[in-house]
């Protein structure tokens, strides 16, 4: 049975976008003949992640030759209507003149983009009004005005790739391509082939010449993410390529000259790795010309309300449901948490709370246990748990924090009301425990 014409893609345009993604998607895209059968959308599920990275706004033009949906009709590539600016990853479009047919012009926002113009963000869209974030904004502007190498340092989840993309967008290279390669995700041999490319016959399975990312990124920007995990041998090869601005593909004899802006990122302390002999000092000074240190979320908790509002806006736009709000108590708990996963963890917590909430207001009891327990472990001036521990301490502090309200206390702990009453009787906790004195209630 022939495939519905409305569900047939412009295959060549789609494969060209896969090539720009690099990695396994590029390898797959080069096997054009084997892709001819993947014309029905049901067969594209195996490539869902790669496809998400190249979806652009469908509000104005068709994508890959697919017709625009009629009013009230879903697009063939979508399960349900979605407004622009959802949570799909952002894809940097190539330079003018090599667009595929029918592209819309505006990219969709990234899921990890902690930005909103209404929350005091700069034009690069990064939220932050603390002193540390103001310095980040300043350095992004300075780095974008030149072509010097940049080193972005910060814990996992602080937004290092977002900063790199902001530098690229504000630089003179914004019309060219942006590539990102995770140095810790590939073995040494695969990373070498990915960066420098290879010629036919260079190793088993190399049945054709393949361009490396350095060559593909000519005139644009390359982010080397987690560069601290790169092997010393690869560091030597990279250093030579950066110094000479040329390289040889794996197995090749001819050198290729390139002009690429290098931005490196790491969550490790490179100076410490140098002392351990795990990172070359000369490469460190080559990439560390402009250093941008991203503060952890626990060092910029004043930005948490703005970040939460940003995530809530995007979730509401993405789901179509009414926008949720966090109660003041829930925000206080978020501000008291240490956030080892930084902004990425905060986004996940907000998404979870929205998914589990049954009302427009998200209260403290709808936060994860690791955050809710801050209420239980915090000491109060008019309550002392001295000499008590474990379950009894948890029950009494929950009752104290909720002024004796059994419903809220049991929900906060994660029990039913009958179980709370049973455990109170077991420990001899008075039924009115936690309630304020009568004169205060009146």
HELIX and SHEET records of a PDB file:
HELIX    1   1 UNK A    5  UNK A    7  5                                   3    
HELIX    2   2 UNK A   11  UNK A   21  1                                  11    
HELIX    3   3 UNK A   23  UNK A   29  1                                   7    
HELIX    4   4 UNK A   32  UNK A   35  1                                   4    
HELIX    5   5 UNK A   41  UNK A   47  5                                   7    
HELIX    6   6 UNK A   48  UNK A   52  1                                   5    
HELIX    7   7 UNK A  117  UNK A  119  5                                   3    
HELIX    8   8 UNK A  131  UNK A  144  1                                  14    
HELIX    9   9 UNK A  160  UNK A  170  1                                  11    
HELIX   10  10 UNK A  188  UNK A  196  1                                   9    
HELIX   11  11 UNK A  213  UNK A  216  1                                   4    
HELIX   12  12 UNK A  227  UNK A  229  5                                   3    
HELIX   13  13 UNK A  232  UNK A  244  1                                  13    
HELIX   14  14 UNK A  270  UNK A  275  1                                   6    
HELIX   15  15 UNK A  281  UNK A  287  1                                   7    
HELIX   16  16 UNK A  297  UNK A  299  5                                   3    
HELIX   17  17 UNK A  301  UNK A  303  5                                   3    
HELIX   18  18 UNK A  304  UNK A  319  1                                  16    
HELIX   19  19 UNK A  328  UNK A  336  1                                   9    
HELIX   20  20 UNK A  342  UNK A  356  1                                  15    
HELIX   21  21 UNK A  364  UNK A  366  5                                   3    
HELIX   22  22 UNK A  369  UNK A  377  1                                   9    
HELIX   23  23 UNK A  390  UNK A  401  1                                  12    
HELIX   24  24 UNK A  406  UNK A  413  1                                   8    
HELIX   25  25 UNK A  417  UNK A  427  1                                  11    
HELIX   26  26 UNK A  438  UNK A  441  1                                   4    
SHEET    1   A 5 UNK A 178  UNK A 182  0                                        
SHEET    2   A 5 UNK A 221  UNK A 225  1                                        
SHEET    3   A 5 UNK A 261  UNK A 266  1                                        
SHEET    4   A 5 UNK A 150  UNK A 153  1                                        
SHEET    5   A 5 UNK A 290  UNK A 293  1                                        
SHEET    1   B 2 UNK A 197  UNK A 198  0                                        
SHEET    2   B 2 UNK A 210  UNK A 211 -1                                        
SHEET    1   C 2 UNK A 246  UNK A 248  0                                        
SHEET    2   C 2 UNK A 255  UNK A 257 -1                                        
SHEET    1   D 2 UNK A 325  UNK A 326  0                                        
SHEET    2   D 2 UNK A 361  UNK A 362  1                                        
END                                                                             
